[in-house]
Amino acid sequence: MANEFKHLVLVKFKEDVVVEDIIKGLEKLVQGMDIVKSFVWGKDVESSEMLTQGYTHAIIMTFNSKEEYKTFANQPHHVEFGATFASVIDKAVLLDFPAISVKAPT
C-alpha cells in the first residue's frame, strides 16, 4: 500500500492580519476538493517562544499520493489562494513528505 502524502505548513502571520479570514478561505478551498483527503490546522497555545521561533499556526493536509498533491498544488484555485496567503505571512516553513505511519489513529 502506498504511503499517504502530507503537506505541512508552519506560519507566522503578519501583524494586523485577520487570521480567521485566511483560515476560512483555506477551509473553503479544500472543502471543494475531493483530492484533499484531510485538512487540519491549529494555533500553538503551549510552546515557549524560544521553541516556536515565532511560528503560531500549523496546517496539515493529507493526500493519497504525491501525484495527488501535485495535482492540488497546480490547481488554479490553489495557485490563486497561494498568492493571497503569501501576502499575509511574515514567514513560513513548508514540508511535503510521504507519511510513515508508526501508530495508526484509533
TORVOFI-907393 format. One record per residue: residue in one letter; x, y negated, z negated of N, C-alpha, C in turn. Coordinates in Angstrom, 2 decimals, decimal comma. Atoms other than C-alpha are relative to their C-alpha. Last residue first. Layout:
<atoms>
<atom res="A" n_u="X" n_v="Y" n_w="Z" ca_u="X" ca_v="Y" ca_w="Z" c_u="X" c_v="Y" c_w="Z"/>
...
</atoms>
This chain:
<atoms>
<atom res="T" n_u="1,01" n_v="-0,99" n_w="0,43" ca_u="-7,74" ca_v="-4,67" ca_w="-16,87" c_u="-1,40" c_v="-0,48" c_w="0,30"/>
<atom res="P" n_u="1,00" n_v="0,55" n_w="0,90" ca_u="-5,17" ca_v="-6,63" ca_w="-14,87" c_u="-1,04" c_v="1,06" c_w="-0,36"/>
<atom res="A" n_u="1,19" n_v="0,51" n_w="-0,67" ca_u="-2,42" ca_v="-4,47" ca_w="-13,36" c_u="-0,97" c_v="-0,58" c_w="-1,02"/>
<atom res="K" n_u="1,16" n_v="-0,35" n_w="0,82" ca_u="0,88" ca_v="-4,12" ca_w="-15,14" c_u="-1,22" c_v="-0,65" c_w="0,62"/>
<atom res="V" n_u="-0,55" n_v="-0,88" n_w="1,01" ca_u="4,09" ca_v="-4,07" ca_w="-13,12" c_u="-1,13" c_v="0,51" c_w="-0,89"/>
<atom res="S" n_u="0,86" n_v="-0,24" n_w="1,17" ca_u="2,76" ca_v="-5,57" ca_w="-9,93" c_u="0,64" c_v="1,01" c_w="-0,93"/>
<atom res="I" n_u="-0,34" n_v="-1,32" n_w="0,49" ca_u="5,40" ca_v="-6,89" ca_w="-7,55" c_u="-0,80" c_v="0,22" c_w="-1,28"/>
<atom res="A" n_u="0,17" n_v="-0,28" n_w="1,43" ca_u="3,97" ca_v="-9,83" ca_w="-5,69" c_u="0,36" c_v="1,44" c_w="-0,31"/>
<atom res="P" n_u="0,77" n_v="-1,22" n_w="0,15" ca_u="5,40" ca_v="-10,71" ca_w="-2,27" c_u="-0,06" c_v="0,34" c_w="-1,49"/>
<atom res="F" n_u="-0,69" n_v="-1,25" n_w="0,24" ca_u="6,60" ca_v="-14,31" ca_w="-2,53" c_u="-0,96" c_v="1,20" c_w="0,00"/>
<atom res="D" n_u="0,85" n_v="-0,91" n_w="-0,76" ca_u="5,94" ca_v="-17,93" ca_w="-1,70" c_u="0,68" c_v="1,36" c_w="-0,03"/>
<atom res="L" n_u="-0,58" n_v="-1,32" n_w="-0,18" ca_u="7,43" ca_v="-20,36" ca_w="-4,23" c_u="-1,03" c_v="0,86" c_w="0,71"/>
<atom res="L" n_u="0,82" n_v="-1,01" n_w="-0,67" ca_u="6,73" ca_v="-24,07" ca_w="-4,21" c_u="0,79" c_v="1,28" c_w="0,11"/>
<atom res="V" n_u="-0,80" n_v="-1,18" n_w="-0,31" ca_u="8,13" ca_v="-26,63" ca_w="-6,64" c_u="-0,95" c_v="0,99" c_w="0,63"/>
<atom res="A" n_u="0,63" n_v="-1,32" n_w="-0,01" ca_u="6,57" ca_v="-30,08" ca_w="-6,75" c_u="1,06" c_v="1,06" c_w="0,27"/>
<atom res="K" n_u="-0,92" n_v="-1,07" n_w="-0,38" ca_u="7,42" ca_v="-33,71" ca_w="-7,39" c_u="-0,74" c_v="1,33" c_w="-0,08"/>
<atom res="D" n_u="-1,31" n_v="0,57" n_w="0,30" ca_u="5,68" ca_v="-37,06" ca_w="-7,78" c_u="1,08" c_v="1,01" c_w="0,39"/>
<atom res="I" n_u="-0,90" n_v="-0,69" n_w="0,92" ca_u="2,57" ca_v="-35,78" ca_w="-6,08" c_u="1,31" c_v="-0,75" c_w="-0,17"/>
<atom res="V" n_u="0,36" n_v="0,25" n_w="1,40" ca_u="-0,28" ca_v="-37,85" ca_w="-4,66" c_u="0,94" c_v="0,68" c_w="-1,00"/>
<atom res="S" n_u="0,02" n_v="1,43" n_w="0,31" ca_u="0,83" ca_v="-38,30" ca_w="-1,02" c_u="-0,28" c_v="-0,29" c_w="-1,48"/>
<atom res="A" n_u="-1,38" n_v="0,51" n_w="0,04" ca_u="1,87" ca_v="-34,65" ca_w="-0,61" c_u="0,03" c_v="-1,47" c_w="-0,42"/>
<atom res="F" n_u="-0,64" n_v="-0,51" n_w="1,21" ca_u="-1,66" ca_v="-33,52" ca_w="-1,50" c_u="1,40" c_v="-0,59" c_w="-0,15"/>
<atom res="T" n_u="0,60" n_v="0,72" n_w="1,12" ca_u="-3,20" ca_v="-35,71" ca_w="1,20" c_u="0,70" c_v="0,38" c_w="-1,30"/>
<atom res="A" n_u="-0,46" n_v="1,38" n_w="-0,13" ca_u="-0,79" ca_v="-34,34" ca_w="3,80" c_u="-0,55" c_v="-0,86" c_w="-1,14"/>
<atom res="G" n_u="-1,40" n_v="0,05" n_w="0,41" ca_u="-1,43" ca_v="-30,80" ca_w="2,58" c_u="0,57" c_v="-1,41" c_w="0,07"/>
<atom res="F" n_u="-0,01" n_v="0,15" n_w="1,44" ca_u="-5,18" ca_v="-31,34" ca_w="2,91" c_u="1,43" c_v="-0,13" c_w="-0,53"/>
<atom res="E" n_u="0,57" n_v="1,32" n_w="0,32" ca_u="-4,77" ca_v="-31,94" ca_w="6,64" c_u="0,03" c_v="-0,24" c_w="-1,51"/>
<atom res="V" n_u="-1,01" n_v="0,98" n_w="-0,43" ca_u="-2,48" ca_v="-28,91" ca_w="7,07" c_u="-0,46" c_v="-1,41" c_w="-0,36"/>
<atom res="H" n_u="-1,09" n_v="-0,06" n_w="0,98" ca_u="-4,91" ca_v="-26,79" ca_w="5,06" c_u="1,08" c_v="-1,02" c_w="0,33"/>
<atom res="H" n_u="0,49" n_v="0,62" n_w="1,24" ca_u="-7,87" ca_v="-27,93" ca_w="7,15" c_u="1,07" c_v="0,01" c_w="-1,09"/>
<atom res="P" n_u="0,09" n_v="1,47" n_w="-0,06" ca_u="-5,90" ca_v="-27,22" ca_w="10,36" c_u="-0,49" c_v="-0,67" c_w="-1,29"/>
<atom res="Q" n_u="1,39" n_v="0,34" n_w="-0,27" ca_u="-4,96" ca_v="-23,60" ca_w="9,39" c_u="-0,16" c_v="-1,52" c_w="-0,07"/>
<atom res="N" n_u="0,09" n_v="0,69" n_w="-1,29" ca_u="-1,19" ca_v="-23,16" ca_w="9,59" c_u="-1,41" c_v="-0,41" c_w="0,38"/>
<atom res="A" n_u="-0,89" n_v="1,17" n_w="0,02" ca_u="-0,72" ca_v="-22,32" ca_w="5,90" c_u="-0,10" c_v="-0,81" c_w="1,29"/>
<atom res="F" n_u="0,55" n_v="1,04" n_w="0,85" ca_u="-3,74" ca_v="-20,00" ca_w="5,93" c_u="0,82" c_v="-1,28" c_w="0,09"/>
<atom res="T" n_u="1,22" n_v="0,45" n_w="-0,68" ca_u="-2,44" ca_v="-17,97" ca_w="8,88" c_u="-0,64" c_v="-1,14" c_w="-0,77"/>
<atom res="K" n_u="-0,45" n_v="0,82" n_w="-1,12" ca_u="1,00" ca_v="-17,82" ca_w="7,22" c_u="-1,20" c_v="-0,54" c_w="0,79"/>
<atom res="Y" n_u="-0,45" n_v="1,28" n_w="0,56" ca_u="-0,63" ca_v="-16,57" ca_w="4,01" c_u="0,41" c_v="-0,94" c_w="1,14"/>
<atom res="E" n_u="1,22" n_v="0,76" n_w="0,33" ca_u="-2,49" ca_v="-13,91" ca_w="5,99" c_u="0,35" c_v="-1,34" c_w="-0,62"/>
<atom res="E" n_u="0,60" n_v="0,44" n_w="-1,25" ca_u="0,81" ca_v="-12,78" ca_w="7,54" c_u="-1,26" c_v="-0,82" c_w="-0,25"/>
<atom res="K" n_u="-0,75" n_v="1,18" n_w="-0,43" ca_u="2,48" ca_v="-12,62" ca_w="4,14" c_u="-0,62" c_v="-0,59" c_w="1,27"/>
<atom res="S" n_u="-1,28" n_v="-0,23" n_w="-0,66" ca_u="-0,21" ca_v="-10,17" ca_w="3,06" c_u="0,66" c_v="-1,34" c_w="0,33"/>
<atom res="N" n_u="-0,24" n_v="-1,44" n_w="-0,20" ca_u="-3,42" ca_v="-9,70" ca_w="1,08" c_u="1,36" c_v="0,28" c_w="0,60"/>
<atom res="F" n_u="0,38" n_v="-0,46" n_w="-1,34" ca_u="-3,32" ca_v="-13,29" ca_w="-0,14" c_u="0,29" c_v="1,49" c_w="0,10"/>
<atom res="T" n_u="-0,37" n_v="-1,37" n_w="-0,33" ca_u="-3,19" ca_v="-14,76" ca_w="-3,64" c_u="-0,57" c_v="0,36" c_w="1,37"/>
<atom res="M" n_u="0,90" n_v="-0,61" n_w="-0,97" ca_u="-3,16" ca_v="-18,43" ca_w="-4,51" c_u="0,53" c_v="1,38" c_w="0,34"/>
<atom res="I" n_u="-0,41" n_v="-1,29" n_w="-0,54" ca_u="-1,57" ca_v="-19,86" ca_w="-7,63" c_u="-1,09" c_v="0,51" c_w="0,94"/>
<atom res="I" n_u="1,01" n_v="-0,47" n_w="-0,94" ca_u="-1,65" ca_v="-23,50" ca_w="-8,73" c_u="0,52" c_v="1,32" c_w="0,57"/>
<atom res="A" n_u="-0,40" n_v="-1,17" n_w="-0,79" ca_u="0,27" ca_v="-24,74" ca_w="-11,76" c_u="-1,18" c_v="0,43" c_w="0,85"/>
<atom res="H" n_u="1,03" n_v="-0,89" n_w="-0,54" ca_u="-0,11" ca_v="-28,20" ca_w="-13,27" c_u="0,63" c_v="1,15" c_w="0,79"/>
<atom res="T" n_u="1,19" n_v="-0,06" n_w="0,85" ca_u="1,95" ca_v="-30,49" ca_w="-15,54" c_u="-1,03" c_v="1,04" c_w="0,45"/>
<atom res="Y" n_u="1,08" n_v="-0,65" n_w="-0,74" ca_u="5,52" ca_v="-30,48" ca_w="-14,25" c_u="-1,19" c_v="0,22" c_w="-0,93"/>
<atom res="G" n_u="0,94" n_v="0,97" n_w="-0,54" ca_u="7,65" ca_v="-33,00" ca_w="-16,13" c_u="-1,14" c_v="0,60" c_w="0,80"/>
<atom res="Q" n_u="-0,73" n_v="0,91" n_w="-0,89" ca_u="10,64" ca_v="-30,71" ca_w="-16,69" c_u="-0,94" c_v="-0,98" c_w="0,69"/>
<atom res="T" n_u="0,83" n_v="0,25" n_w="-1,19" ca_u="8,19" ca_v="-28,21" ca_w="-18,21" c_u="0,70" c_v="-0,86" c_w="1,03"/>
<atom res="L" n_u="0,21" n_v="-1,21" n_w="-0,79" ca_u="10,76" ca_v="-26,77" ca_w="-20,65" c_u="-0,80" c_v="-0,25" c_w="1,27"/>
<atom res="M" n_u="-1,30" n_v="-0,51" n_w="-0,44" ca_u="12,12" ca_v="-30,04" ca_w="-22,04" c_u="-0,18" c_v="1,22" c_w="0,91"/>
<atom res="E" n_u="-0,43" n_v="0,79" n_w="-1,17" ca_u="8,61" ca_v="-31,48" ca_w="-22,13" c_u="1,32" c_v="0,52" c_w="0,55"/>
<atom res="S" n_u="-0,68" n_v="1,26" n_w="0,30" ca_u="7,63" ca_v="-28,71" ca_w="-24,53" c_u="0,43" c_v="-0,68" c_w="1,29"/>
<atom res="S" n_u="-1,46" n_v="0,04" n_w="-0,14" ca_u="5,13" ca_v="-26,09" ca_w="-23,42" c_u="0,57" c_v="-1,37" c_w="-0,35"/>
<atom res="E" n_u="-0,80" n_v="-0,56" n_w="1,11" ca_u="1,63" ca_v="-25,73" ca_w="-24,81" c_u="1,49" c_v="-0,29" c_w="0,08"/>
<atom res="V" n_u="0,41" n_v="0,60" n_w="1,27" ca_u="-1,02" ca_v="-27,57" ca_w="-22,78" c_u="0,91" c_v="0,40" c_w="-1,15"/>
<atom res="D" n_u="-0,79" n_v="-0,40" n_w="1,15" ca_u="0,02" ca_v="-26,99" ca_w="-19,17" c_u="-0,47" c_v="-0,73" c_w="-1,25"/>
<atom res="K" n_u="-0,83" n_v="1,10" n_w="0,49" ca_u="-2,79" ca_v="-27,60" ca_w="-16,73" c_u="0,74" c_v="0,48" c_w="-1,25"/>
<atom res="G" n_u="0,09" n_v="0,39" n_w="1,39" ca_u="-4,29" ca_v="-24,71" ca_w="-14,81" c_u="0,94" c_v="-1,14" c_w="-0,30"/>
<atom res="W" n_u="-0,84" n_v="1,15" n_w="0,32" ca_u="-4,99" ca_v="-23,27" ca_w="-11,40" c_u="-0,15" c_v="-0,30" c_w="-1,48"/>
<atom res="V" n_u="0,06" n_v="0,40" n_w="1,40" ca_u="-6,35" ca_v="-20,07" ca_w="-9,95" c_u="0,90" c_v="-1,22" c_w="-0,17"/>
<atom res="F" n_u="-0,55" n_v="1,34" n_w="0,22" ca_u="-7,21" ca_v="-19,06" ca_w="-6,40" c_u="-0,17" c_v="-0,32" c_w="-1,47"/>
<atom res="S" n_u="0,31" n_v="0,62" n_w="1,28" ca_u="-7,92" ca_v="-15,52" ca_w="-5,24" c_u="0,72" c_v="-1,34" c_w="-0,10"/>
<atom res="K" n_u="0,54" n_v="-1,08" n_w="0,84" ca_u="-8,11" ca_v="-13,55" ca_w="-1,99" c_u="-0,37" c_v="-0,51" c_w="-1,40"/>
<atom res="V" n_u="-0,54" n_v="0,20" n_w="1,35" ca_u="-7,68" ca_v="-16,61" ca_w="0,23" c_u="-0,66" c_v="1,02" c_w="-0,93"/>
<atom res="I" n_u="-1,38" n_v="-0,50" n_w="-0,03" ca_u="-8,43" ca_v="-15,27" ca_w="3,74" c_u="0,69" c_v="-0,19" c_w="-1,36"/>
<atom res="D" n_u="-0,03" n_v="-1,37" n_w="0,49" ca_u="-12,14" ca_v="-15,74" ca_w="3,07" c_u="1,41" c_v="0,56" c_w="-0,10"/>
<atom res="M" n_u="-0,92" n_v="-0,88" n_w="-0,73" ca_u="-11,68" ca_v="-19,46" ca_w="3,49" c_u="0,06" c_v="1,38" c_w="-0,63"/>
<atom res="G" n_u="0,48" n_v="-0,21" n_w="-1,36" ca_u="-14,45" ca_v="-21,91" ca_w="2,58" c_u="0,86" c_v="0,96" c_w="0,81"/>
<atom res="Q" n_u="1,29" n_v="-0,70" n_w="0,07" ca_u="-13,78" ca_v="-21,60" ca_w="-1,13" c_u="-0,56" c_v="0,28" c_w="1,38"/>
<atom res="V" n_u="-0,19" n_v="-1,45" n_w="0,08" ca_u="-10,10" ca_v="-22,43" ca_w="-0,46" c_u="-1,32" c_v="0,76" c_w="-0,07"/>
<atom res="L" n_u="-0,78" n_v="-0,55" n_w="-1,11" ca_u="-10,67" ca_v="-25,97" ca_w="0,83" c_u="0,04" c_v="1,52" c_w="-0,06"/>
<atom res="K" n_u="0,89" n_v="0,02" n_w="-1,18" ca_u="-13,42" ca_v="-26,83" ca_w="-1,65" c_u="0,70" c_v="0,63" c_w="1,21"/>
<atom res="E" n_u="1,00" n_v="-1,05" n_w="0,21" ca_u="-11,18" ca_v="-25,77" ca_w="-4,54" c_u="-0,93" c_v="0,10" c_w="1,21"/>
<atom res="L" n_u="-0,68" n_v="-1,28" n_w="-0,22" ca_u="-8,35" ca_v="-27,89" ca_w="-3,13" c_u="-0,98" c_v="1,16" c_w="-0,17"/>
<atom res="G" n_u="-0,27" n_v="-0,09" n_w="-1,45" ca_u="-10,59" ca_v="-30,93" ca_w="-2,87" c_u="0,65" c_v="1,32" c_w="0,35"/>
<atom res="K" n_u="1,31" n_v="-0,28" n_w="-0,63" ca_u="-11,83" ca_v="-30,32" ca_w="-6,42" c_u="0,14" c_v="0,13" c_w="1,51"/>
<atom res="I" n_u="0,30" n_v="-1,42" n_w="0,24" ca_u="-8,19" ca_v="-30,10" ca_w="-7,57" c_u="-1,34" c_v="0,37" c_w="0,64"/>
<atom res="I" n_u="-0,92" n_v="-0,78" n_w="-0,84" ca_u="-7,40" ca_v="-33,46" ca_w="-5,95" c_u="-0,31" c_v="1,49" c_w="-0,15"/>
<atom res="D" n_u="0,43" n_v="0,17" n_w="-1,39" ca_u="-10,46" ca_v="-35,10" ca_w="-7,49" c_u="0,86" c_v="0,84" c_w="0,95"/>
<atom res="E" n_u="1,23" n_v="-0,78" n_w="-0,19" ca_u="-9,66" ca_v="-33,65" ca_w="-10,93" c_u="-0,49" c_v="-0,10" c_w="1,45"/>
<atom res="V" n_u="-0,37" n_v="-1,39" n_w="-0,28" ca_u="-6,10" ca_v="-35,04" ca_w="-10,68" c_u="-1,24" c_v="0,84" c_w="0,29"/>
<atom res="V" n_u="1,12" n_v="-0,70" n_w="0,62" ca_u="-7,29" ca_v="-38,63" ca_w="-10,46" c_u="0,15" c_v="1,47" c_w="0,37"/>
<atom res="V" n_u="0,70" n_v="-0,91" n_w="-0,91" ca_u="-3,85" ca_v="-40,05" ca_w="-9,68" c_u="-1,14" c_v="0,66" c_w="-0,77"/>
<atom res="D" n_u="1,29" n_v="0,54" n_w="-0,45" ca_u="-2,90" ca_v="-43,04" ca_w="-11,86" c_u="-0,71" c_v="0,86" c_w="1,05"/>
<atom res="E" n_u="0,81" n_v="0,74" n_w="0,97" ca_u="0,74" ca_v="-41,93" ca_w="-12,23" c_u="-1,28" c_v="-0,49" c_w="0,68"/>
<atom res="K" n_u="-0,36" n_v="1,40" n_w="0,20" ca_u="1,99" ca_v="-39,50" ca_w="-9,60" c_u="-0,92" c_v="-0,61" c_w="-1,05"/>
<atom res="F" n_u="0,72" n_v="1,00" n_w="-0,78" ca_u="1,28" ca_v="-35,79" ca_w="-10,06" c_u="0,52" c_v="-1,39" c_w="-0,30"/>
<atom res="K" n_u="0,07" n_v="1,21" n_w="0,84" ca_u="3,85" ca_v="-33,31" ca_w="-11,33" c_u="-0,66" c_v="-1,05" c_w="0,88"/>
<atom res="V" n_u="0,18" n_v="1,38" n_w="-0,44" ca_u="3,18" ca_v="-30,00" ca_w="-9,65" c_u="0,13" c_v="-1,00" c_w="-1,14"/>
<atom res="L" n_u="-0,09" n_v="0,74" n_w="1,26" ca_u="4,14" ca_v="-26,33" ca_w="-9,79" c_u="0,04" c_v="-1,47" c_w="0,38"/>
<atom res="V" n_u="-0,39" n_v="1,40" n_w="-0,07" ca_u="2,92" ca_v="-24,44" ca_w="-6,72" c_u="0,01" c_v="-0,57" c_w="-1,42"/>
<atom res="L" n_u="-0,04" n_v="0,65" n_w="1,30" ca_u="2,78" ca_v="-20,66" ca_w="-6,38" c_u="0,50" c_v="-1,43" c_w="0,18"/>
<atom res="H" n_u="-0,43" n_v="1,38" n_w="-0,29" ca_u="1,71" ca_v="-18,92" ca_w="-3,16" c_u="-0,12" c_v="-0,74" c_w="-1,33"/>
<atom res="K" n_u="0,38" n_v="1,12" n_w="0,88" ca_u="1,47" ca_v="-15,17" ca_w="-3,75" c_u="0,59" c_v="-1,32" c_w="0,50"/>
<atom res="F" n_u="-0,93" n_v="1,10" n_w="-0,21" ca_u="1,47" ca_v="-12,25" ca_w="-1,30" c_u="-0,50" c_v="-1,20" c_w="-0,78"/>
<atom res="E" n_u="0,66" n_v="1,29" n_w="-0,20" ca_u="-0,14" ca_v="-8,97" ca_w="-2,26" c_u="1,09" c_v="-1,05" c_w="0,19"/>
<atom res="N" n_u="0,10" n_v="0,91" n_w="1,14" ca_u="2,06" ca_v="-5,94" ca_w="-1,82" c_u="-0,84" c_v="-1,22" c_w="0,37"/>
<atom res="A" n_u="-0,78" n_v="1,23" n_w="-0,09" ca_u="1,33" ca_v="-3,43" ca_w="0,91" c_u="-0,22" c_v="-0,87" c_w="-1,24"/>
<atom res="M" n_u="0,84" n_v="1,19" n_w="0,00" ca_u="0,00" ca_v="0,00" ca_w="0,00" c_u="0,88" c_v="-1,25" c_w="0,00"/>
</atoms>
